[in-house]
Amino acid sequence: LLDIPKRPLMGTIIKPKLGLRTEDHAKVAYDAWVGGCDLVKDDENLSGQGFNPFRERVLETLRQRDRAEKETGERKAYLINITSETSEMVERAKFVVDSGGEYVMVDILTCGFSALQTLRNQDFDLIIHAHRAGHAAFTKNPRHGISMLVISKLARVVGIDQIHVGAVVGKMSEVREEVLKNCSALRDEMDGLKRVLPVASGGLHPRLIPSLIKIFGNDFVIQAGGGIHGHRDGTVSGARAMRQALDATMQVIPLKEYAKTHKELETALKIWK
């Protein structure tokens, strides 16, 4: 879809997650795309608000996606949160397809696996990004609950395309062994099922890119929120800094060396230490 075969995908989340008007929401997405992000997604608790209704948001943000593609010459994608009651969620997915979208996001533990399966069984040919919001209620007590490994496998069986696995670094860092087990559950052979793309997220910023690639390899999504929008020169510069850090790492160039000729990365390395 995006024609990026050799490096991780770079994504961000619209921030602030709630409270933006439709045009402001779409502007943040545009800024991230032109800065170098491949993917831009809604946050997990954005469904529809009176000043940012779902259908208007879809149309305006996809318009900005098309604009960013023309300006950058790169394919871009918008991961639209369609989470809702099952029949409404299916209607939303259809609207996304009819509007030219190719990706949707679903809070899989909010809507449930049956609703997710209903969505997957529709003939929409959509990429489904699975958000695991609420998983800690099941996964964080070692004495009872459901392991994230089980949730990941169930989601894969139902038919998702990518899912959050946490990160070994960043503010939401988790036990390395658990994160890598989740990645293996998504990538390993499983009775002929297609592989699922792991998404690393939670407190990520440009300085962490080399560590992330060392841990996850090249076939995953790097998803940063504050690590992009928190750049002192704004979202465009934040996205550029992340992309520069990714480019440097893929070329095996130390970030400090690359930053000497890339001002956005230079600034980012002063912010995130």
C-alpha positions as CSV (number, residue, x, y, z in Angstrom):
1,L,0.0,0.0,0.0
2,L,2.7,2.5,1.0
3,D,5.6,1.1,-1.0
4,I,8.0,1.0,1.9
5,P,9.7,-2.4,1.8
6,K,12.9,-1.9,3.8
7,R,12.3,0.4,6.8
8,P,9.9,0.7,9.7
9,L,6.7,2.7,9.1
10,M,6.6,6.1,10.9
11,G,3.4,7.1,12.5
12,T,1.9,9.6,14.9
13,I,-1.3,10.2,16.8
14,I,-3.4,13.4,16.5
15,K,-2.7,15.5,19.7
16,P,-4.5,16.7,21.6
17,K,-6.6,13.6,21.4
18,L,-9.9,15.4,22.1
19,G,-11.0,19.0,21.6
20,L,-9.9,19.9,18.1
21,R,-12.3,21.2,15.5
22,T,-12.4,19.2,12.3
23,E,-10.2,21.6,10.3
24,D,-7.7,21.8,13.2
25,H,-7.6,18.0,13.5
26,A,-6.9,17.7,9.7
27,K,-4.2,20.4,9.9
28,V,-2.3,18.4,12.5
29,A,-2.5,15.3,10.3
30,Y,-1.3,17.3,7.3
31,D,1.7,18.7,9.2
32,A,2.7,15.3,10.3
33,W,2.5,13.8,6.8
34,V,4.5,16.6,5.1
35,G,7.1,16.3,7.9
36,G,7.7,12.7,7.0
37,C,5.1,10.5,8.8
38,D,3.7,7.6,6.8
39,L,0.7,7.0,9.1
40,V,-1.5,9.4,11.1
41,K,-4.2,8.0,13.4
42,D,-7.0,9.1,15.7
43,D,-6.5,8.4,19.4
44,E,-8.5,5.7,21.1
45,N,-11.1,7.9,22.7
46,L,-12.0,10.0,19.7
47,S,-15.2,8.8,18.1
48,G,-17.2,11.9,17.2
49,Q,-17.8,15.3,18.8
50,G,-20.2,18.0,18.0
51,F,-17.4,20.2,16.7
52,N,-15.5,17.3,15.1
53,P,-18.2,14.8,13.8
54,F,-17.0,11.5,12.4
55,R,-18.0,11.9,8.8
56,E,-16.8,15.5,8.4
57,R,-13.5,14.4,10.0
58,V,-13.0,11.6,7.6
59,L,-13.6,13.8,4.5
60,E,-11.5,16.7,5.6
61,T,-8.6,14.6,6.9
62,L,-8.5,12.5,3.7
63,R,-8.4,15.7,1.7
64,Q,-5.4,16.7,3.6
65,R,-3.9,13.3,3.1
66,D,-4.3,13.7,-0.7
67,R,-2.7,17.1,-0.5
68,A,0.3,15.8,1.5
69,E,0.8,13.0,-1.0
70,K,0.9,15.4,-3.9
71,E,3.4,17.6,-2.1
72,T,5.7,14.9,-0.9
73,G,5.4,12.3,-3.6
74,E,4.9,9.7,-0.9
75,R,2.0,7.5,-0.1
76,K,0.2,8.4,3.2
77,A,-2.5,6.8,5.3
78,Y,-5.1,7.9,7.8
79,L,-6.1,5.4,10.5
80,I,-9.6,6.5,11.3
81,N,-11.1,5.4,14.6
82,I,-14.4,3.8,13.7
83,T,-15.1,2.2,17.2
84,S,-18.8,2.2,17.9
85,E,-21.8,-0.1,18.3
86,T,-21.4,-2.9,15.8
87,S,-23.8,-1.9,13.1
88,E,-22.7,1.7,13.3
89,M,-19.0,0.6,13.2
90,V,-19.8,-1.3,10.0
91,E,-21.5,1.8,8.5
92,R,-18.5,3.9,9.5
93,A,-16.2,1.4,7.8
94,K,-18.3,1.6,4.6
95,F,-18.2,5.4,4.7
96,V,-14.4,5.3,5.0
97,V,-14.2,3.0,1.9
98,D,-16.6,5.2,-0.1
99,S,-14.6,8.3,0.9
100,G,-11.3,6.8,-0.4
101,G,-9.9,5.6,2.9
102,E,-7.9,2.4,3.2
103,Y,-7.2,2.1,6.9
104,V,-9.4,2.0,10.0
105,M,-8.6,1.8,13.7
106,V,-10.7,-0.2,16.2
107,D,-10.5,-0.3,20.0
108,I,-10.8,-4.1,20.0
109,L,-11.4,-4.6,23.7
110,T,-14.1,-1.9,23.7
111,C,-16.0,-3.3,20.8
112,G,-15.2,-7.0,21.5
113,F,-14.0,-9.8,19.4
114,S,-17.4,-10.6,17.9
115,A,-17.9,-7.1,16.6
116,L,-14.3,-7.2,15.3
117,Q,-15.1,-10.4,13.5
118,T,-18.2,-8.9,12.0
119,L,-16.2,-6.0,10.7
120,R,-13.5,-8.3,9.2
121,N,-16.1,-10.4,7.5
122,Q,-17.4,-7.4,5.5
123,D,-16.0,-7.2,1.9
124,F,-14.3,-3.8,2.5
125,D,-10.7,-4.8,1.9
126,L,-9.6,-2.4,4.7
127,I,-6.5,-2.5,6.8
128,I,-7.4,-2.8,10.5
129,H,-5.2,-1.2,13.1
130,A,-6.1,-2.7,16.5
131,H,-5.8,-0.5,19.6
132,R,-5.6,-2.4,22.9
133,A,-6.9,0.4,25.1
134,G,-8.1,-1.1,28.4
135,H,-5.8,-4.2,28.2
136,A,-4.1,-3.4,31.5
137,A,-7.3,-4.5,33.4
138,F,-6.7,-8.0,32.0
139,T,-2.9,-8.2,31.5
140,K,-1.1,-6.4,34.4
141,N,-1.9,-8.7,37.4
142,P,0.3,-11.7,37.3
143,R,-2.1,-13.8,39.4
144,H,-5.2,-13.6,37.3
145,G,-6.5,-12.1,34.1
146,I,-5.5,-12.6,30.4
147,S,-2.0,-12.3,29.1
148,M,-1.4,-9.8,26.3
149,L,0.0,-12.7,24.4
150,V,-3.4,-14.4,24.3
151,I,-5.1,-11.1,23.3
152,S,-2.6,-10.7,20.4
153,K,-3.2,-14.2,19.2
154,L,-7.0,-13.9,19.3
155,A,-6.9,-10.6,17.5
156,R,-4.7,-12.2,14.8
157,V,-7.1,-15.1,14.4
158,V,-10.0,-12.7,13.9
159,G,-8.0,-10.9,11.2
160,I,-6.4,-7.7,12.3
161,D,-3.5,-6.3,10.4
162,Q,-1.5,-4.5,13.1
163,I,-1.7,-4.1,16.8
164,H,0.1,-2.3,19.7
165,V,2.6,-4.4,21.5
166,G,4.1,-1.7,23.8
167,A,7.8,-0.8,23.7
168,V,10.9,-1.8,25.7
169,V,11.9,1.8,25.8
170,G,9.9,5.0,26.4
171,K,7.4,6.0,29.1
172,M,5.3,2.9,28.7
173,S,8.2,0.5,28.5
174,E,7.5,-3.1,29.3
175,V,9.4,-6.2,30.0
176,R,11.6,-7.0,27.0
177,E,10.8,-10.7,27.0
178,E,7.0,-10.1,27.0
179,V,7.1,-7.5,24.2
180,L,9.3,-9.8,22.0
181,K,6.9,-12.8,22.7
182,N,4.0,-10.6,21.5
183,C,6.0,-9.8,18.4
184,S,6.7,-13.4,17.8
185,A,3.0,-14.3,18.2
186,L,2.2,-11.8,15.4
187,R,5.0,-12.8,13.1
188,D,5.5,-16.6,13.4
189,E,3.8,-19.2,11.4
190,M,0.3,-19.9,12.7
191,D,-1.7,-22.4,10.7
192,G,-1.3,-20.3,7.5
193,L,-2.6,-17.0,8.9
194,K,-1.1,-13.9,7.6
195,R,1.5,-12.1,9.7
196,V,0.5,-9.0,11.7
197,L,2.6,-5.9,12.0
198,P,3.6,-4.9,15.6
199,V,3.2,-1.3,16.6
200,A,5.6,0.2,19.1
201,S,4.3,3.2,21.0
202,G,4.4,5.0,24.3
203,G,6.8,7.9,25.0
204,L,8.8,7.4,21.9
205,H,11.0,10.2,20.4
206,P,13.9,10.6,18.0
207,R,16.7,9.6,20.4
208,L,15.1,6.2,20.9
209,I,15.0,5.2,17.2
210,P,18.3,3.3,17.2
211,S,17.2,1.2,20.2
212,L,13.8,0.5,18.7
213,I,15.3,-0.8,15.5
214,K,17.8,-2.9,17.4
215,I,14.9,-4.5,19.4
216,F,12.2,-4.8,16.8
217,G,14.1,-5.0,13.5
218,N,12.8,-3.2,10.4
219,D,9.3,-4.7,10.0
220,F,7.1,-2.7,12.5
221,V,5.5,0.6,13.1
222,I,7.2,3.4,15.1
223,Q,4.3,5.4,16.6
224,A,5.2,8.7,18.4
225,G,2.8,11.3,19.8
226,G,4.5,13.8,22.1
227,G,7.8,12.9,20.6
228,I,6.6,14.6,17.4
229,H,4.2,17.2,18.5
230,G,6.4,18.2,21.5
231,H,9.1,19.5,19.2
232,R,9.6,23.2,20.1
233,D,9.3,24.2,16.4
234,G,6.0,22.3,15.9
235,T,4.6,19.2,14.4
236,V,6.2,19.5,11.0
237,S,9.7,19.8,12.5
238,G,8.9,17.0,15.0
239,A,8.0,14.7,12.2
240,R,11.1,15.7,10.3
241,A,13.2,15.0,13.3
242,M,11.7,11.5,13.7
243,R,12.2,10.8,10.0
244,Q,15.8,12.1,10.1
245,A,16.5,9.8,13.1
246,L,15.1,6.9,11.2
247,D,17.0,7.7,8.0
248,A,20.2,8.0,10.0
249,T,19.7,4.7,11.8
250,M,18.9,2.9,8.5
251,Q,22.2,4.3,7.1
252,V,24.1,3.4,10.3
253,I,25.0,7.0,11.0
254,P,25.1,8.1,14.6
255,L,22.3,10.5,15.5
256,K,24.7,13.2,16.8
257,E,26.6,13.1,13.5
258,Y,23.5,13.2,11.4
259,A,22.1,16.1,13.4
260,K,25.0,18.3,12.4
261,T,23.4,18.7,9.0
262,H,19.7,18.3,10.0
263,K,18.5,21.1,12.3
264,E,15.2,19.5,13.3
265,L,17.0,16.4,14.7
266,E,19.6,18.6,16.3
267,T,16.9,20.5,18.2
268,A,15.1,17.2,19.1
269,L,18.2,15.8,20.7
270,K,18.4,18.8,22.9
271,I,14.8,18.3,24.0
272,W,14.8,14.6,24.6
273,K,17.9,13.4,26.5
